[in-house]
Amino acid sequence: DVLPSPEEPAPSVSITEIRQYLRAHDIPFHDGYSCLHTPSLFTAGHGDQPPQAAASAPYTLFIDKTTGSFLCTATLAEGTWQDFQANVELRHRGIPPASSEEMEEDMRQASEDARCIWDRALPLWELLDEEETNKTKAMFGISLVSNATLKRFGVRYLRTAKSLVFPWFSPRNATLKGLKLVRVEKKGNTIAYLEETLPRIDSYHNLFGLPLIGSRDTELVLTGWELDALALHQAAGVASLALPRGTTCLPPALLPYLEQFKRITLWLGEDLRSWEAAKLFARKLSLKRCSLVRPGNLQPRPLEALNQGLNFTKILRAALPASHKSIISFRQLREEVFGELSNTEQVAGIKWMRFPELNKLLKGHRRGELTVFTGPTGSGKTTFISEYALDLCMQGVCTLWGSFEINNVRLAKIMLTQFAGRRLEDQLELYDEWADRFEDLPLYFMTFHGQQNIKTVIDTMQHAVYMYDITHVIIDNLQFMMGQDHLTVDR
C-alpha cells in the first residue's frame, strides 16, 4: 500500500474544520467516541429532504475525527473527507450522490470464491460421525465450545483443507462478503494457527460476530481471534467481536461499527504484545470508554480461560480502565512492574529469527526506541536493514519504510529477493506466487525521495501510525532526507 505521494499529499483536516463545514451546510451531527455521526447522503430519497427532515433521519454516516474519511453503514459508501465534500456540493446542485453499488471487480471475485468454499464447507456438527467432530474440535482446542455456539456464529469446516471457516456477512443485507480459513500446523510440541482470508487481508474488514450484535447492546468485549469470541459468548454471554488482523492492527474503517458501545473491554491475548496492542487500540477507540484485561497466568486469552474453567465474570470485572490519571502511586503500578519482572523475555522485545547474534546485542525490537546504524557508503547498510526489517515484518510488526536514497521499486526488489530467498530473475514463473505472499506483509512505503521538509515527513508518519498501527519506522538515510545543507546544523 502506498501512502499519499509528496507531490499531492491528502490535505489534512482538523475536527474543528469538519464541524464548521457541517454547520455551514446545515448538516446535523452529534459527537461520538471516534467519529461524528450524521444522517447519510447516500440513502434513498435523502438528497431532496429539507434539513429539518434530515435531522430526524437515522444517523448512519460516520466521519472519522482524525482523518475526516467517512463510511455510511446503511449503504457501505465510503471515501475521503474530500469525497464527502464533493457529494455535499453535488447534493446542493440536485445531483444524486454516486452509487456505492459498483463493487470493485476483485472484491466481487473474492465474494464469489468465498461463496464456492462456503458451499463446500460443512457445519462442524454435521461431519460424518461424532468421532470425526470430536477429533476436529480437539485439533483446534475447542472441545468445550458447544455446537450451539458454533451454529450461532456460523462456523464451518472445510475437510479438504482441514480448516475452520469463519464467515464475513455484510451487516447491511447478510450476504456473504468473504471468509477466513484457519488451519493448525504442529511443529514438535508447538501448535501454530495459519490463517488465510478472502478477499486479501488488506481488504478484509470483517468484525467477526457483528450480525449477532443487537441495536441495544452497549457493552462489548473486543478480542483478537475468532475462537476467543466464541469462548466469550459461551462462557459469559457477553456481546463479543473479533478483529480481522488480531493484535496487528485495528483498521479505522471498522471504528463506525464500534460507536454504539458505551463500554469496550479489550481482551486480546496472553502476551505482552497483546497488552501493547490493547493500549494502542484504546487510544483510537477513546480511552474513557475502554478497559483492558491484563495478560497473566490467571488471565489467559478467552479460549484458554474456557478450557481451564476460569471465572469469566471475575476476569472482566478486574479489567483496568484505559485512561489513568497523570499522577499515580506505586500501588497502581505494582502489577505492571511484576509483569515486567516475570516476562523478561517478552519485555526485551520481538526477537529476530535470522540474526541470533543481534538478539544478544539488542535483545529484540521494542517500541519507543531509536537505533542508529552507521557505516561508510557501500558497506551494506540498506541491504542489511531491509533484511532486518523484513524479519520483524514477517512476525507481524507493522513496518513503514522511508527510503530517501534508493527508490521504492529497487528497495521492494531487494526485499522480495530476501523474502523469497532465491534469484527471482532466473525463475520469473515464480514471481506471482512470491509477490502475492509478499503483498500480505504489513509493510508500507513512504513515497518521498531525496531531501524533504521534516514536518511533511513527520505528518506522513503520524498518518501511517493512525491508519495502519505502524510500530516500526525506518529512515534510510538521514543524510539524504535532510539534504547536504543541514549537516552542520544539529537537528
LUMRO-626534 format. One line per 8 residues: number of its first residue (from 1); for each residue y, x, z of C-alpha. Coordinates in pm, whole numbers, padded with zeros to 5 digits, always signed. Example, Ala and Ser with C-alpha at 12.3 -4.5 7.8 and 13.67 -1.06 7.14 Angstrom:
BEGIN
1) -00450/+01230/+00780  -00106/+01367/+00714
***
This chain:
BEGIN
1) +00000/+00000/+00000  +00341/+00136/-00092  +00640/+00076/+00131  +00972/-00022/-00036  +01089/+00259/-00262  +01402/+00455/-00161  +01587/+00358/-00481  +01578/-00008/-00377
9) +01473/-00044/-00012  +01420/-00401/+00106  +01756/-00485/+00265  +01700/-00521/+00638  +01829/-00835/+00805  +01919/-00894/+01169  +01823/-01202/+01371  +02197/-01282/+01406
17) +02239/-01288/+01026  +01934/-01515/+00991  +02070/-01762/+01248  +02417/-01761/+01087  +02267/-01825/+00743  +02056/-02119/+00868  +02358/-02276/+01043  +02581/-02226/+00737
25) +02327/-02416/+00523  +02267/-02696/+00778  +01904/-02595/+00825  +01790/-02700/+01175  +01583/-02442/+01364  +01458/-02357/+01707  +01377/-02028/+01867  +01011/-01933/+01906
33) +00847/-01621/+02050  +00821/-01401/+01739  +00962/-01642/+01480  +01233/-01903/+01421  +01084/-02246/+01335  +01243/-02465/+01065  +01137/-02765/+00854  +00966/-02646/+00533
41) +01143/-02623/+00198  +00805/-02647/+00029  +00657/-02976/+00147  +00673/-03267/-00098  +01000/-03457/-00127  +01179/-03226/+00111  +01427/-03097/-00148  +01622/-03423/-00171
49) +01639/-03503/+00201  +01974/-03504/+00384  +01996/-03263/+00682  +01954/-03549/+00935  +01616/-03646/+00783  +01518/-03279/+00757  +01573/-03242/+01132  +01300/-03497/+01205
57) +01054/-03331/+00962  +00779/-03118/+01119  +00885/-02757/+01174  +00614/-02588/+00966  +00813/-02296/+00828  +00827/-01978/+01036  +01076/-01692/+00987  +00980/-01357/+01139
65) +01262/-01245/+01372  +01206/-00877/+01296  +01169/-00873/+00918  +01302/-01214/+00802  +00985/-01281/+00600  +00863/-01642/+00610  +00542/-01844/+00600  +00501/-02220/+00561
73) +00181/-02317/+00741  +00167/-02653/+00561  +00162/-02513/+00205  +00088/-02141/+00273  +00402/-02046/+00075  +00527/-01708/+00191  +00779/-01441/+00095  +01064/-01213/+00199
81) +01397/-01317/+00351  +01548/-01274/+00003  +01286/-01517/-00139  +01378/-01767/+00133  +01748/-01746/+00044  +01667/-01784/-00326  +01470/-02103/-00252  +01756/-02244/-00043
89) +02000/-02177/-00331  +01759/-02345/-00578  +01733/-02648/-00350  +02113/-02680/-00341  +02108/-02690/-00721  +01845/-02965/-00711  +01565/-02741/-00844  +01238/-02782/-00650
97) +01112/-02456/-00497  +00841/-02267/-00682  +00495/-02397/-00601  +00276/-02172/-00393  -00035/-02312/-00562  -00065/-02026/-00809  -00308/-01814/-00612  -00335/-01459/-00728
105) -00631/-01406/-00956  -00811/-01163/-00725  -00771/-01399/-00427  -00925/-01677/-00636  -01207/-01446/-00744  -01270/-01338/-00383  -01281/-01704/-00283  -01546/-01776/-00549
113) -01753/-01471/-00449  -01728/-01580/-00085  -01849/-01930/-00180  -02159/-01781/-00356  -02251/-01573/-00048  -02176/-01863/+00188  -02409/-02093/-00007  -02690/-01834/+00011
121) -02644/-01772/+00385  -02838/-01986/+00633  -02720/-02128/+00963  -02874/-01898/+01227  -03072/-02178/+01391  -03235/-02275/+01059  -03422/-01950/+00993  -03797/-01955/+00920
129) -03905/-01985/+01280  -03788/-01934/+01632  -03919/-01578/+01639  -03701/-01472/+01344  -03398/-01641/+01501  -03458/-01465/+01835  -03513/-01128/+01665  -03191/-01163/+01465
137) -02990/-01268/+01770  -03132/-00976/+01973  -03037/-00732/+01693  -02670/-00835/+01726  -02680/-00858/+02107  -02613/-01234/+02102  -02936/-01366/+02253  -02731/-01555/+02514
145) -02498/-01715/+02258  -02623/-02071/+02216  -02698/-02239/+01882  -02434/-02500/+01967  -02168/-02225/+01986  -02284/-02066/+01660  -02280/-02409/+01496  -01933/-02490/+01625
153) -01790/-02168/+01478  -01997/-02200/+01158  -02170/-01860/+01187  -02443/-01799/+00928  -02694/-01523/+00847  -02750/-01357/+00509  -03112/-01241/+00501  -03083/-01010/+00200
161) -02803/-00808/+00360  -02925/-00852/+00723  -02567/-00957/+00803  -02397/-01220/+01014  -02149/-01419/+00806  -01820/-01536/+00961  -01620/-01787/+00753  -01245/-01794/+00689
169) -01137/-02154/+00637  -00787/-02246/+00523  -00601/-02407/+00817  -00441/-02642/+00565  -00738/-02808/+00392  -01051/-02645/+00541  -01152/-02484/+00208  -01337/-02151/+00229
177) -01091/-01867/+00163  -01307/-01569/+00249  -01580/-01416/+00465  -01655/-01128/+00694  -02007/-00978/+00686  -02123/-00779/+00988  -02443/-00575/+00998  -02596/-00344/+01256
185) -02682/+00021/+01196  -02881/+00218/+01451  -02821/+00592/+01484  -03052/+00724/+01755  -02955/+00534/+02071  -02615/+00422/+01946  -02551/+00099/+01759  -02272/+00075/+01501
193) -02142/-00252/+01357  -02042/-00225/+00991  -01802/-00483/+00851  -01715/-00593/+00500  -01461/-00859/+00404  -01391/-01081/+00105  -01110/-01058/-00001  -01046/-00690/+00069
201) -00927/-00604/+00417  -00551/-00581/+00339  -00553/-00941/+00208  -00791/-01069/+00476  -00560/-01256/+00715  -00810/-01470/+00898  -00783/-01564/+01265  -01147/-01649/+01327
209) -01172/-01979/+01516  -00832/-02114/+01405  -00961/-02450/+01267  -01103/-02528/+01614  -00764/-02496/+01787  -00605/-02830/+01876  -00235/-02901/+01836  -00207/-02947/+02214
217) -00364/-02613/+02309  -00101/-02400/+02484  -00317/-02118/+02625  -00515/-01872/+02417  -00735/-01567/+02460  -00698/-01323/+02172  -00996/-01092/+02106  -01064/-00808/+01868
225) -01404/-00925/+01748  -01564/-01247/+01625  -01864/-01221/+01862  -01623/-01188/+02157  -01452/-01513/+02054  -01794/-01688/+02060  -01874/-01547/+02406  -01535/-01653/+02543
233) -01560/-02007/+02416  -01912/-02048/+02551  -01861/-01887/+02892  -01508/-02004/+02974  -01446/-02298/+02738  -01107/-02150/+02650  -00932/-02153/+02313  -01012/-01812/+02163
241) -00938/-01638/+01834  -01046/-01305/+01685  -00811/-01068/+01499  -00932/-00974/+01149  -00897/-00597/+01195  -00984/-00570/+01563  -00765/-00325/+01751  -00642/-00153/+01433
249) -00351/-00388/+01365  -00200/-00733/+01408  -00054/-00830/+01067  +00286/-01006/+01106  +00161/-01275/+00863  -00054/-01410/+01150  +00230/-01450/+01402  +00330/-01806/+01292
257) -00019/-01933/+01384  +00024/-01796/+01737  +00365/-01956/+01802  +00228/-02276/+01962  +00085/-02088/+02262  +00288/-02057/+02580  +00042/-01807/+02725  -00169/-01550/+02540
265) -00423/-01326/+02712  -00526/-01019/+02514  -00886/-00917/+02587  -00953/-00673/+02306  -01230/-00438/+02411  -01363/-00196/+02667  -01198/+00138/+02586  -00851/+00287/+02629
273) -00779/+00242/+02259  -00812/-00134/+02303  -00579/-00116/+02601  -00315/+00075/+02400  -00351/-00175/+02112  -00312/-00471/+02353  +00019/-00327/+02483  +00141/-00274/+02125
281) +00044/-00626/+02010  +00200/-00786/+02320  +00538/-00643/+02214  +00503/-00819/+01878  +00395/-01146/+02039  +00676/-01139/+02302  +00593/-00973/+02633  +00694/-01264/+02852
289) +00404/-01485/+02742  +00132/-01217/+02725  -00121/-01097/+02981  -00367/-00813/+02931  -00725/-00771/+03052  -00758/-00408/+03154  -01080/-00245/+03029  -01315/-00126/+03302
297) -01676/-00138/+03423  -01626/-00482/+03577  -01417/-00599/+03282  -01604/-00501/+02964  -01550/-00681/+02631  -01628/-01057/+02642  -01972/-01036/+02472  -02082/-00765/+02715
305) -01943/-00973/+03007  -02153/-01270/+02888  -02466/-01053/+02865  -02403/-00916/+03216  -02343/-01263/+03359  -01992/-01177/+03485  -01741/-01438/+03601  -01501/-01503/+03311
313) -01257/-01713/+03513  -01217/-01431/+03762  -01156/-01172/+03486  -00900/-01392/+03308  -00721/-01465/+03635  -00692/-01093/+03705  -00516/-01028/+03369  -00191/-00835/+03417
321) +00144/-00965/+03288  +00251/-00751/+02991  +00618/-00742/+03093  +00662/-00535/+03404  +00990/-00466/+03579  +01192/-00150/+03523  +01114/-00019/+03873  +00763/-00023/+04017
329) +00579/+00129/+04310  +00268/+00347/+04305  +00073/+00047/+04429  +00128/-00120/+04091  +00034/+00199/+03905  -00270/+00269/+04120  -00527/+00109/+03888  -00375/+00275/+03579
337) -00395/+00617/+03743  -00757/+00554/+03839  -00828/+00451/+03479  -00683/+00779/+03351  -00886/+00985/+03600  -01212/+00806/+03527  -01173/+00816/+03147  -01055/+01173/+03092
345) -01231/+01196/+02753  -01060/+00882/+02622  -00723/+00980/+02770  -00747/+01309/+02579  -00723/+01108/+02256  -00923/+01046/+01941  -01140/+01347/+01856  -01158/+01498/+01508
353) -01506/+01470/+01356  -01454/+01757/+01110  -01277/+02005/+01339  -01466/+02065/+01665  -01261/+02384/+01726  -00937/+02184/+01700  -01064/+01948/+01972  -01084/+02248/+02207
361) -00717/+02327/+02140  -00556/+01982/+02117  -00826/+01770/+02289  -00754/+01479/+02049  -00486/+01271/+01879  -00265/+01090/+02132  +00029/+00858/+02072  +00380/+00972/+02150
369) +00315/+01341/+02090  +00463/+01573/+01829  +00257/+01855/+01677  +00427/+02114/+01457  +00222/+02316/+01205  +00390/+02629/+01068  +00282/+02889/+00817  +00402/+03072/+00505
377) +00424/+02895/+00167  +00084/+02854/+00003  -00114/+02917/+00323  -00279/+02574/+00303  -00073/+02361/+00545  -00073/+02048/+00323  -00443/+02085/+00233  -00540/+02121/+00598
385) -00313/+01843/+00727  -00436/+01596/+00463  -00794/+01662/+00583  -00681/+01647/+00948  -00509/+01309/+00891  -00795/+01172/+00680  -01039/+01250/+00963  -00837/+01028/+01203
393) -00767/+00762/+00940  -01143/+00720/+00881  -01171/+00643/+01254  -00919/+00360/+01223  -00597/+00544/+01316  -00322/+00373/+01109  -00150/+00657/+00927  +00185/+00688/+00744
401) +00247/+00985/+00514  +00594/+01111/+00428  +00529/+01370/+00160  +00868/+01518/+00067  +00731/+01829/-00102  +00449/+01712/-00330  +00438/+01368/-00491  +00214/+01088/-00366
409) -00015/+01092/-00671  -00103/+01457/-00614  -00140/+01405/-00239  -00365/+01100/-00289  -00577/+01303/-00535  -00625/+01580/-00274  -00714/+01325/-00004  -00951/+01127/-00227
417) -01134/+01451/-00319  -01162/+01542/+00050  -01277/+01188/+00133  -01549/+01189/-00137  -01647/+01548/-00059  -01702/+01619/-00432  -01516/+01715/-00752  -01447/+01372/-00900
425) -01304/+01522/-01220  -01664/+01620/-01306  -01802/+01274/-01215  -01544/+01023/-01338  -01806/+00745/-01341  -01799/+00758/-00957  -01418/+00725/-00939  -01400/+00346/-00891
433) -01665/+00343/-00619  -01485/+00611/-00413  -01138/+00470/-00489  -01250/+00127/-00357  -01368/+00282/-00031  -01054/+00497/-00001  -00835/+00189/-00056  -00978/+00025/+00256
441) -00849/+00302/+00486  -00541/+00213/+00700  -00334/+00466/+00505  +00024/+00419/+00377  +00266/+00643/+00191  +00645/+00658/+00204  +00787/+00680/-00148  +01057/+00937/-00071
449) +01067/+01277/-00241  +01294/+01574/-00177  +01598/+01565/+00054  +01659/+01230/+00228  +01901/+01062/+00464  +01740/+01081/+00809  +01842/+00725/+00902  +01674/+00580/+00591
457) +01352/+00768/+00671  +01352/+00650/+01035  +01424/+00289/+00932  +01127/+00304/+00695  +00904/+00442/+00972  +01011/+00164/+01211  +00940/-00098/+00944  +00594/+00054/+00890
465) +00519/+00054/+01265  +00601/-00318/+01288  +00421/-00422/+00968  +00110/-00203/+00984  +00089/-00088/+01350  +00121/+00276/+01244  +00023/+00518/+01523  +00030/+00849/+01332
473) +00316/+00969/+01110  +00308/+01291/+00904  +00622/+01457/+00767  +00541/+01723/+00506  +00755/+01908/+00524  +01064/+01909/+00743  +01246/+02167/+00531  +01221/+01954/+00215
481) +01322/+01636/+00394  +01632/+01795/+00548  +01733/+01992/+00239  +01830/+02361/+00244  +02186/+02292/+00373  +02070/+02185/+00719  +01851/+02481/+00803  +02130/+02643/+01006
489) +02205/+02323/+01196  +01989/+02243/+01497  +01882/+01886/+01426
***
